[in-house]
Amino acid sequence: MKPRRIGGWESLRVLRPGGRLVLTIHGAVAAKTLDTSRSVALHERGFFHARSRKLEGIMPDWYQTSWHTPEYMASRMARHFVDINVCLVADGTQDVIAATAL
C-alpha cells in the first residue's frame, strides 16, 4: 500500500506541527479472527490487508480491512510524529494510538 493511501498519513496534510492524531487499529482479539496464513503474515510483516467480498464493487481495493501490530504502527509513524502512545484496550477489539505531528 502506498503511504498516501493510508488514512493516517493523509492526516499529515491537514495537521499542523504539534497537532494531535488519534486513531484506532484492530486489536489482538480482532486479529484472532484471521486464519493461520493471514495471522502469520500479520506477525511477519506487521500488517495484513484483506479485500472484502461484501465491499466488492462498492469501495476501492485499498479501502478495505487492514490489521496492524502496534509495533508496526509506532515504527511507521515515528518519522512524522512524536509522543506516540499506544493504548491496548482491555477488550482487545480495537487499540488506540495517539501522536503529535512534527
WODA-V458941 format. One record per helix or strand. SS is the DSSP state (a for helix, b for strand). FROM is the first residue (numbers start at 1). TO is the last residue. Records with the same first field share a line. If there is no record, write none. Layout:
BEGIN
SS=FROM-TO, FROM-TO
END
This chain:
BEGIN
a=3-5, 7-14, 28-31, 36-45, 53-55, 70-77
b=20-26, 47-50, 65-68, 81-87, 94-101
END
